[in-house]
Amino acid sequence: MRLEPGDDVLVTVEAHLVNALGADSGRASVTFLGVQRIDVLRFGPRPDGSVVYATLGASRAPMAEPTAMLADPVAGPRVELVLALDEPRDSVLRALAVVAAVPSVEGLVLRPGGTVELGQPLWDGSDVTSVLLGEPSHVPDLVLDGGRDPVRFLTVTPAAGGSTLES
């Protein structure tokens, strides 16, 4: 099996997610043209019926500011996304992968306080078409070695009204 650049980060991130949330109960892989695969892991349902979804793939490489002439392959912010719901809604998997791919596709940096307009429902039957990114709450930051910035696990909150893509 051939390892791609950043796969070592993903192995560490997955172990960190499992340590924080327990064993995953399923996963889906989503690919977009020109972007490396994004996985979305499901944790739960928990005894209260809630489910936590987390992306795995956005942190493969650091994000770069859109005005940067050249992206640094080592230094720069890295994120994954975490969404907690009261009940399983597996149709959210693709939408989460879309948000996680924004840095690669749109060249934007995801950070707390940013919003992402999806242009489609967050999950089947939902009227929500945008999300607000918040400070990590379910999973602590993951410190990486080799001078790399830590991985932050931004909380995703469904937002009632959408606007333009911002982060």
Secondary structure, DSSP 8 states (H G I E B T S, - for coil): ----TTHHHHHHHHHHHHHHH-S-SEEEEEEETTEEEEEEEEE---TTS-EEEEEESGGGS----TT-SS--SSSS-EEEEEEEESS--TTHHHHHHHHHHHHHHH-----TT-EEE-SS-SSTT----EEEEE---SS--B--STT---EEEEEEEEESS--S---
